[in-house]
Amino acid sequence: MWDMETLLILIDSSPFMVLFKDRQGRWIWMNQSFIKEMDLPPREEILGKHTQDLLPESKDLCREDREVVARGEPLLGLLRKVTLPSGRKRWHLTDKIPIKTPGNGVAGVAVFIRDVTEQREAQRKLERLNRVLEAVLDVNQLMVREKLGRNHLLNEICGILVKGQCYESVWIILLDPQTGYLLDVFSLTETKAEIKRCLSPQFVSHLTMDSKDGFSAIKYEDLLRKGWQLPKRYTGKVLISSRLEHGKKTYGVICASLPRNVELEIKEKDLFLTLANDIAYALHKLDDRDELRREKIFWEKLFNVSPEGVVLCAPDGRVMRVNNAFCHIFRFSSPEEVIGKNIDSIVADEITFEEARSFTEAAARGERVSVESVRQRVDGTLIDVSILGIPIKIDEDLAGVYAIYRDITDKKMYERAMKENIATLFRVWRQTIELIASVSELRDPYTAGHQKRVAELAKFMAMKMRLSPESVDAVEMASLIHDVGKIKVPAEILSKPGPLDEVEYLLVKTHPQAGYNLLKDIDFPWPVAEIVLQHHERLDGSGYPQGLKGKEILQEARIIAVADVVEAMASDRPYRKALGIETALKEIKRGRGTLYDEEAVDACLALFEEGLVIPLFEKVIF
């Protein structure tokens, strides 16, 4: 077994601090680790001394020694922060054990001390990181639950970070993402006015400097040297900040002051950057939510204030929403009166129900519906409406049908009145033209009925050629007075029984121009004057009075030219007997494509082959 001297040698070389005291508290032995760590003189100079002679903080130490001696039981795990004679601050973990005599008495106290300053500092840093981490988690939970808006969220974040003892003060500075102008500031420890006094453009510029990660840490004294004004309570502290960025937008800056004597750890910097990124993301989502809310309000107002009746239906035709205009059009007292009902059952009567249902089914198949029809008000009265049904699809699935109803009763009444007016005007024009034709034929009894027969044949030709109704009317009306210019030709020339000499023929050839001059100032709904002017023109330019060719001649005039030739040859003239319909048809066949329009010739020949126009010529042919 080892002797006492050997044990003391071993203990003297131990890294732990060891001190032996007698019952009176005198130091009777200590190892080298104790002497060195406690910043004490050599062993020879301190043996026999009391604790209060050498250590500044001795009151509690002496009390503990007396308790161990009195009770005869150890005191273990005593953790305390001590100030050494040199002024150094250290953390010690102490065990005090009674030194027993063979008779079980207490001869003194053995003190075993471990310096745990590094472990304590690591623990303190870990506890701080845990507090910051918990605060970040709390902030994230807050952001998930937040319903009251941006200002409430940012004030609560400041509260979590300060009340959670992470930072002594926190500022959140909001900037306009587009212009960089200051929008607002938030803090639990400073007023807005105090913060804004500090926020010079240079200060904000520094906080938002273009660093790689958007993070900065600067001491209070460095800020003062740059001329920035911060309250004196920040003396000796470090201000950390990070940009609040998401995507390409900078929403602002978050600033926090570290507690005094706290050094910024890399892990805490990473947590702070994570916090800044989370806040920026939350601001981005709040912007999106606000934008969606604004859009929703906009569309709600647009839906409700629309002057058209708007209804949103499920695919089965059940009404989900209607606006006030819809209720007004159909005389419902409120939207609640129709919601949940089938749209066709509330606006269609027995006559139009099947039609309405077919439109609803078409929209449910994804087809766009646009119709004008009649629907029934709640009081049973019928109204004209235009209906636009638009299928609404989400991911190719039909979510419903958006329908717009417009009351077009006044429009329909106007249209009917317009049609009646147009019909009346048309009758007046026709009567006017027929009157002009009658007057012109009074001077030329040999051509009596000529214009009417030309008009009938030309009309049928235009219809055979599938011209528009307006063009058919133009052909017919112009045909009825195509020779009106002959009233400017002497009657004796028109009724001359023999051939015309050159001068007389030239006078007759003036009738298209004369007709044009008579008609050009009358506001017909058709180009009657131009057609009359051109009805003796020929495709090859051999006609008169202008010598027009091909497409230069109006189509209506080309049709009348063919009908005029056929009727003239098939009828008696003052200077000859009728040549017959066969001769007339041979003539237009001969001139097809050179003198006469091909389509017009083909239409005329087809009409005679089908026997549709022969009755027009029976009296003059046979």
C-alpha positions in Angstrom: 0.0 0.0 0.0 1.2 3.5 -0.8 2.4 5.7 2.0 1.1 9.3 2.6 4.1 10.9 1.0 3.5 8.9 -2.2 -0.2 9.9 -2.3 0.7 13.6 -1.8 3.1 13.4 -4.7 0.4 12.0 -6.9 -2.1 14.5 -5.8 0.4 17.3 -6.3 0.7 16.4 -10.0 -3.1 16.2 -10.5 -4.8 18.7 -12.9 -7.6 19.1 -10.4 -7.2 21.7 -7.6 -6.9 20.1 -4.1 -6.8 21.9 -0.7 -6.8 20.5 2.8 -7.9 22.5 5.8 -8.0 21.8 9.5 -11.1 22.3 11.7 -10.2 25.9 12.2 -10.0 26.6 8.4 -6.2 26.8 8.3 -4.7 25.7 4.9 -2.5 22.7 5.8 -1.7 21.5 2.3 -2.6 22.3 -1.4 -1.4 21.0 -4.7 0.4 22.9 -7.4 -2.7 23.1 -9.6 -4.5 24.9 -6.8 -1.7 27.4 -6.4 -1.3 28.1 -10.1 -5.0 28.3 -11.0 -5.8 30.5 -8.0 -2.9 32.9 -8.7 -1.4 32.3 -5.3 2.2 32.7 -3.9 4.4 29.6 -3.3 3.2 26.9 -1.0 5.6 27.9 1.8 4.1 31.4 2.0 0.5 30.3 2.3 0.6 27.2 4.6 -1.3 28.0 7.8 -3.2 30.8 6.2 -7.0 31.1 6.4 -9.3 31.4 3.4 -10.3 34.9 4.3 -6.6 35.9 4.2 -6.1 34.9 0.6 -9.4 34.9 -1.3 -11.6 38.0 -1.8 -14.9 36.1 -1.8 -14.4 34.0 1.3 -17.6 34.4 3.3 -19.6 31.6 1.6 -16.5 29.4 1.5 -15.9 29.6 5.2 -19.6 29.0 6.0 -19.5 25.8 3.8 -16.4 24.6 5.6 -18.1 25.0 9.0 -21.1 23.1 7.8 -19.0 20.2 6.6 -17.2 20.0 9.9 -20.3 20.3 11.9 -22.4 17.8 10.0 -19.6 15.4 9.0 -21.2 15.1 5.6 -19.8 16.2 2.2 -21.1 19.1 0.0 -20.9 18.1 -3.6 -21.3 19.9 -7.0 -21.0 23.5 -5.7 -20.9 25.7 -8.9 -19.9 29.3 -8.4 -18.4 32.2 -10.2 -15.3 33.3 -8.4 -12.9 36.3 -8.5 -9.3 35.3 -8.1 -6.7 37.4 -6.3 -5.5 38.5 -9.7 -9.0 39.8 -10.6 -9.7 37.0 -13.0 -13.2 35.6 -13.2 -13.6 31.9 -13.3 -16.3 29.2 -12.9 -15.4 26.5 -10.3 -17.2 23.2 -9.6 -16.3 22.3 -5.9 -16.7 19.1 -3.8 -16.0 19.5 0.0 -15.5 16.2 1.9 -14.9 15.9 5.7 -11.5 14.4 6.8 -12.4 11.8 9.4 -10.3 10.6 12.4 -10.2 6.9 13.4 -12.8 7.7 16.0 -15.1 9.0 13.3 -14.5 12.6 14.3 -13.8 15.4 11.8 -10.3 16.6 11.6 -10.7 19.0 8.7 -12.0 19.5 5.2 -10.7 18.2 1.8 -11.6 20.6 -1.0 -11.5 19.3 -4.6 -12.0 22.0 -7.3 -12.4 21.7 -11.1 -12.2 24.8 -13.3 -15.3 24.5 -15.6 -15.1 28.0 -17.1 -14.8 26.7 -20.6 -17.6 24.2 -20.1 -19.8 26.8 -18.5 -19.1 29.3 -21.4 -20.0 26.5 -23.9 -23.1 25.8 -22.0 -24.0 29.5 -21.9 -23.5 29.8 -25.6 -25.6 26.6 -26.2 -28.4 28.0 -24.0 -28.3 31.2 -26.0 -28.4 29.4 -29.3 -31.4 27.4 -28.0 -33.2 30.6 -27.0 -32.6 32.0 -30.5 -33.7 28.8 -32.1 -36.8 28.6 -30.0 -37.5 32.2 -30.9 -37.1 31.5 -34.6 -39.5 28.5 -34.3 -42.0 30.7 -32.4 -41.7 33.3 -35.2 -42.4 30.7 -37.8 -45.4 29.4 -35.9 -46.7 32.9 -35.6 -46.3 33.5 -39.3 -48.3 30.3 -40.1 -51.1 31.5 -37.8 -51.0 35.2 -38.6 -54.4 36.5 -39.6 -54.3 40.2 -38.6 -51.9 41.5 -41.1 -48.3 42.8 -41.6 -48.1 45.4 -38.8 -49.4 43.0 -36.1 -47.0 40.3 -37.4 -43.9 42.5 -37.2 -44.7 43.9 -33.8 -45.2 40.4 -32.5 -41.9 39.2 -34.0 -40.1 42.1 -32.2 -41.8 41.0 -28.9 -40.8 37.4 -29.3 -37.1 38.2 -29.9 -36.8 40.7 -27.0 -39.0 38.9 -24.5 -37.3 35.7 -25.3 -34.0 37.3 -24.1 -32.4 36.8 -27.5 -31.7 40.5 -28.1 -31.9 43.6 -26.0 -33.7 45.5 -28.8 -35.0 44.6 -32.3 -35.9 46.9 -35.1 -37.7 45.9 -38.3 -37.3 48.6 -41.0 -39.7 48.3 -44.0 -38.6 49.8 -47.3 -40.5 50.1 -50.6 -39.2 47.2 -52.7 -39.5 49.4 -55.8 -38.0 52.8 -54.7 -36.2 51.9 -51.4 -38.0 54.6 -49.6 -38.8 54.2 -45.9 -42.3 52.8 -45.3 -42.5 52.0 -41.6 -40.5 50.9 -38.5 -41.3 48.4 -35.8 -39.8 47.9 -32.4 -40.7 46.9 -28.8 -38.1 49.0 -27.1 -37.9 52.2 -29.1 -40.6 54.5 -30.4 -41.0 55.1 -34.2 -39.7 58.7 -33.7 -36.5 57.4 -31.9 -35.8 54.9 -34.7 -36.4 57.4 -37.5 -34.0 59.9 -36.0 -31.3 57.2 -36.3 -32.2 56.3 -39.9 -30.2 58.6 -41.9 -29.8 57.6 -45.6 -26.2 56.6 -44.8 -27.3 54.4 -42.0 -29.9 52.6 -44.1 -27.4 52.4 -46.9 -25.0 50.6 -44.6 -27.6 48.2 -43.3 -28.6 47.3 -46.9 -25.1 47.2 -48.3 -24.6 44.8 -51.1 -22.9 42.1 -49.1 -23.0 38.6 -50.3 -25.4 37.3 -47.7 -27.0 40.7 -46.7 -25.6 40.4 -43.2 -23.6 43.0 -41.2 -22.3 43.4 -37.6 -21.0 46.7 -36.4 -20.0 48.1 -33.0 -21.8 51.1 -31.4 -18.5 53.0 -31.3 -17.9 52.4 -35.0 -21.3 53.8 -35.8 -20.6 56.9 -33.7 -17.4 57.5 -35.6 -19.3 57.4 -38.8 -21.5 60.2 -37.5 -24.6 58.1 -36.8 -26.8 58.9 -33.8 -27.8 56.0 -31.6 -28.9 56.2 -27.9 -26.1 55.8 -25.3 -27.7 52.6 -24.0 -26.1 50.9 -27.0 -22.6 51.7 -25.7 -20.3 48.7 -25.9 -22.9 46.7 -27.9 -22.8 45.2 -31.3 -25.6 45.9 -33.8 -26.3 43.1 -36.2 -28.6 43.4 -39.3 -29.7 41.5 -42.3 -31.7 42.4 -45.4 -35.2 41.1 -45.7 -35.0 39.6 -49.2 -37.2 37.3 -51.2 -36.5 36.7 -54.9 -35.5 39.9 -56.4 -37.3 42.1 -53.8 -35.8 43.8 -50.7 -38.6 44.4 -48.2 -36.4 46.1 -45.6 -33.9 45.3 -42.8 -34.0 43.6 -39.4 -31.6 45.0 -36.8 -30.9 43.6 -33.3 -28.5 44.6 -30.6 -26.5 41.7 -28.9 -26.5 41.7 -25.1 -23.3 43.2 -23.7 -20.3 40.8 -23.5 -22.0 38.3 -26.0 -19.9 37.4 -28.9 -21.7 36.6 -32.2 -21.3 32.9 -33.0 -21.4 31.6 -36.6 -24.4 29.4 -35.8 -26.3 32.4 -34.4 -25.5 34.4 -37.5 -26.9 31.5 -39.6 -30.0 31.5 -37.4 -30.4 35.2 -37.8 -30.1 35.0 -41.6 -32.7 32.2 -41.5 -35.0 34.4 -39.4 -34.5 37.3 -41.9 -35.3 35.0 -44.8 -38.4 33.6 -43.0 -39.7 37.2 -42.3 -39.0 38.2 -45.9 -41.0 35.1 -47.2 -43.8 36.0 -44.8 -43.9 39.6 -46.1 -43.9 38.2 -49.7 -46.8 35.9 -48.8 -48.7 38.7 -47.1 -48.2 40.8 -50.2 -49.6 37.9 -52.2 -52.5 37.6 -49.8 -53.2 41.3 -49.8 -53.0 41.3 -53.6 -55.4 38.3 -53.7 -57.7 40.1 -51.2 -57.6 43.3 -53.3 -58.3 41.2 -56.4 -61.1 39.4 -54.7 -62.6 42.7 -53.5 -62.2 44.1 -57.0 -64.0 41.1 -58.6 -66.6 41.1 -55.9 -67.4 44.8 -56.6 -67.3 44.2 -60.3 -69.7 41.3 -59.9 -72.0 43.3 -57.7 -72.0 46.6 -59.5 -72.1 45.2 -63.0 -75.1 46.6 -64.9 -75.6 43.2 -66.5 -77.3 40.4 -64.7 -74.5 38.0 -63.7 -75.1 34.5 -62.4 -72.7 31.7 -61.4 -74.1 28.2 -61.7 -72.9 24.8 -60.8 -72.4 22.4 -63.8 -75.9 21.0 -63.1 -77.5 24.4 -63.5 -77.9 25.1 -59.8 -77.5 28.8 -58.9 -74.6 29.5 -56.6 -74.4 33.3 -56.9 -76.2 36.2 -58.6 -75.7 39.9 -58.5 -78.2 42.7 -57.8 -78.6 43.5 -61.5 -79.8 39.9 -62.2 -82.4 40.3 -59.4 -83.5 43.6 -60.9 -83.9 42.3 -64.4 -86.0 39.3 -63.3 -87.7 41.2 -60.4 -86.4 39.0 -57.6 -86.3 40.7 -54.2 -82.8 39.4 -53.3 -80.1 37.0 -54.3 -81.2 34.6 -51.6 -84.5 34.1 -53.3 -82.8 32.3 -56.2 -79.6 30.7 -54.8 -79.8 26.9 -54.8 -82.5 26.8 -57.5 -82.2 25.6 -61.1 -81.5 28.6 -63.3 -83.8 27.4 -66.1 -86.7 26.8 -63.8 -86.6 30.4 -62.5 -86.1 32.3 -65.8 -87.7 30.2 -68.5 -91.4 29.6 -69.2 -93.0 26.5 -70.6 -92.3 27.5 -74.2 -88.6 28.3 -73.7 -87.7 25.8 -71.0 -86.4 23.1 -73.3 -84.4 25.7 -75.2 -83.0 27.1 -72.0 -82.1 23.6 -70.7 -80.3 22.8 -74.0 -78.1 25.9 -73.5 -77.3 25.0 -69.9 -76.4 21.5 -71.0 -74.2 22.9 -73.8 -72.3 25.1 -71.3 -71.9 22.1 -68.9 -70.2 20.3 -71.8 -67.7 23.1 -72.0 -69.3 24.9 -74.9 -69.5 28.7 -75.0 -73.1 29.9 -75.5 -74.2 33.2 -76.9 -77.8 33.7 -77.9 -80.7 36.1 -77.9 -84.0 34.7 -76.6 -87.0 35.4 -74.5 -87.1 34.7 -70.7 -89.7 35.2 -68.0 -89.7 37.5 -65.0 -90.9 36.3 -61.6 -94.2 38.1 -62.2 -94.7 36.2 -65.5 -93.9 39.0 -67.9 -91.7 38.1 -70.9 -88.6 40.0 -71.8 -86.0 39.9 -74.6 -82.6 39.0 -73.3 -79.1 38.3 -74.6 -77.4 35.4 -72.8 -73.6 34.7 -72.7 -72.6 31.4 -71.0 -68.9 30.8 -70.3 -67.7 27.5 -68.9 -65.2 27.9 -66.0 -62.6 25.1 -65.9 -60.0 24.4 -63.2 -57.4 21.9 -64.3 -59.6 20.8 -67.2 -62.4 20.1 -64.8 -65.6 22.1 -65.2 -66.1 24.1 -62.0 -69.3 25.9 -63.1 -70.8 28.3 -65.7 -70.5 32.1 -65.6 -73.6 33.5 -67.3 -74.4 37.1 -68.2 -78.0 38.2 -68.9 -78.7 41.5 -70.6 -82.2 43.0 -70.9 -82.5 43.8 -74.6 -86.2 44.6 -74.7 -85.6 48.2 -75.7 -83.1 47.1 -78.3 -85.5 44.6 -79.8 -88.3 47.2 -79.9 -85.9 49.6 -81.6 -84.9 46.9 -84.1 -88.5 46.1 -84.9 -89.2 49.8 -85.4 -86.2 50.1 -87.6 -87.3 47.1 -89.7 -90.7 48.6 -90.1 -89.2 51.9 -91.1 -86.8 50.3 -93.5 -89.7 48.3 -95.0 -91.7 51.5 -95.4 -88.7 53.3 -96.9 -88.2 50.4 -99.3 -91.8 50.6 -100.4 -91.4 54.3 -100.9 -88.2 53.9 -102.9 -89.8 51.2 -105.0 -92.9 53.3 -105.6 -90.7 56.2 -106.5 -88.6 54.1 -109.0 -91.7 52.6 -110.5 -93.2 56.1 -110.9 -90.0 57.2 -112.7 -90.1 54.1 -114.9 -93.8 54.8 -115.8 -93.0 58.4 -116.7 -90.1 57.4 -118.9 -92.2 54.7 -120.7 -95.0 57.2 -121.5 -92.7 58.8 -124.1 -91.7 55.4 -125.6 -94.8 53.2 -126.1 -92.8 50.7 -128.1 -90.6 49.9 -125.0 -93.6 49.9 -122.6 -92.9 47.0 -120.2 -89.3 46.6 -121.4 -87.8 47.9 -118.1 -90.2 45.7 -116.0 -89.3 42.6 -117.9 -85.6 43.4 -117.7 -86.0 43.9 -113.9 -87.7 40.6 -113.4 -85.2 38.7 -115.5 -82.2 40.5 -113.9 -83.6 39.9 -110.4 -83.9 36.1 -111.0 -80.4 36.1 -112.5 -79.0 37.8 -109.4 -80.8 35.3 -107.1 -79.5 32.4 -109.2 -76.0 33.9 -108.8 -76.6 33.9 -105.0 -75.9 37.6 -104.6 -76.8 39.2 -101.2 -80.4 40.4 -100.7 -79.1 44.0 -100.9 -77.4 43.4 -104.3 -80.6 41.7 -105.6 -82.6 44.7 -104.6 -80.0 47.0 -106.3 -80.3 45.0 -109.5 -84.1 45.1 -109.5 -84.4 48.8 -108.7 -81.8 49.9 -111.2 -83.3 47.7 -113.9 -86.7 49.3 -113.4 -85.3 52.7 -114.5 -82.2 51.7 -116.5 -83.5 53.5 -119.6 -84.9 56.6 -117.8 -82.3 58.7 -119.6 -84.3 58.2 -122.8 -86.6 61.0 -121.7 -83.8 63.3 -122.9 -84.0 61.7 -126.4 -86.5 63.1 -128.9 -89.7 60.9 -129.0 -89.7 60.8 -132.8 -86.2 59.1 -132.7 -87.4 56.6 -130.1 -90.4 55.7 -132.2 -88.8 55.9 -135.7 -90.0 52.9 -137.7 -86.8 52.6 -139.7 -83.1 52.4 -139.1 -81.4 55.4 -137.2 -78.9 57.5 -139.0 -75.5 58.2 -137.3 -76.6 61.4 -135.5 -79.8 59.8 -134.2 -77.9 56.8 -133.0 -75.4 59.0 -131.2 -78.4 60.8 -129.5 -79.8 57.4 -128.3 -76.4 56.5 -126.9 -76.5 59.5 -124.6 -79.3 58.0 -122.5 -77.1 56.2 -119.9 -75.3 59.4 -119.1 -78.6 61.3 -119.1 -80.1 58.8 -116.7 -77.1 59.1 -114.5 -77.4 62.9 -114.4 -81.1 62.6 -113.5 -80.5 60.1 -110.7 -77.1 61.0 -109.2 -78.4 63.5 -106.6 -81.1 61.2 -105.3 -80.0 59.4 -102.1 -80.9 55.8 -102.9 -79.8 53.1 -100.6 -78.2 51.4 -103.6 -75.8 52.7 -106.3 -78.6 53.1 -108.8 -77.2 56.1 -110.8 -73.8 54.2 -111.3 -75.6 51.0 -112.4 -77.8 53.0 -114.9 -74.7 54.7 -116.2 -72.8 51.4 -116.9 -75.6 49.1 -118.2 -74.4 49.5 -121.8 -70.7 48.8 -121.0 -69.1 45.6 -122.3 -66.3 43.4 -120.9 -64.0 44.1 -123.8 -64.4 47.9 -123.5 -66.5 48.2 -126.6 -69.5 49.5 -124.7 -70.5 53.1 -123.8 -70.5 55.8 -122.5 -67.1 55.3 -120.7 -65.7 52.3 -122.4 -65.1 50.4 -119.1 -63.7 46.9 -119.1 -64.1 43.7 -117.0 -64.3 44.3 -113.3 -64.3 48.1 -113.8 -68.0 47.5 -114.5 -70.3 47.0 -111.5 -71.6 43.5 -111.2 -75.1 44.7 -111.1 -74.6 46.6 -114.3 -73.1 43.4 -116.0 -76.2 41.5 -115.0 -78.6 44.1 -116.4 -76.6 44.3 -119.6 -77.3 40.6 -120.3 -81.0 40.9 -119.3 -81.4 44.0 -121.4 -79.9 42.3 -124.5 -82.2 39.2 -124.1 -85.3 41.2 -123.5 -84.6 43.7 -126.4 -84.0 41.0 -128.9 -87.0 38.9 -127.8 -89.4 41.9 -128.1 -90.7 44.0 -131.0 -88.9 47.2 -131.7 -90.1 50.3 -133.7 -87.7 49.4 -136.5 -88.1 45.6 -136.5 -90.1 42.6 -135.3 -89.0 40.4 -132.3 -86.1 38.2 -133.2 -87.2 35.5 -130.7 -85.7 34.1 -127.5 -83.5 31.5 -129.2 -81.8 34.2 -131.2 -81.3 36.3 -128.0 -79.8 33.3 -126.1 -77.5 32.6 -129.0 -76.3 36.2 -128.9 -75.4 36.1 -125.2 -73.7 32.7 -125.7 -71.7 34.2 -128.5 -70.5 37.1 -126.4 -70.0 35.1 -123.2 -66.7 36.2 -121.6 -66.0 38.8 -124.3 -69.0 41.1 -124.2 -71.0 39.7 -121.4 -70.3 38.5 -117.9 -69.8 34.7 -117.8 -71.7 34.2 -114.5 -74.6 36.4 -115.7 -74.8 34.5 -119.0 -74.8 31.1 -117.3 -77.4 32.2 -114.8 -79.7 33.5 -117.6 -79.3 30.3 -119.7 -80.0 28.1 -116.7 -83.2 30.1 -115.9 -84.5 29.5 -119.4 -83.5 25.9 -119.4 -85.4 25.4 -116.2 -88.4 27.3 -117.7 -88.5 29.7 -114.7 -88.6 32.9 -116.7 -90.3 31.8 -120.0 -93.7 33.2 -118.7 -92.2 36.6 -118.6 -91.7 36.5 -122.4 -94.7 34.6 -123.6 -96.6 37.7 -124.8 -93.7 39.1 -126.7 -92.3 35.9 -128.1 -95.3 34.1 -129.3 
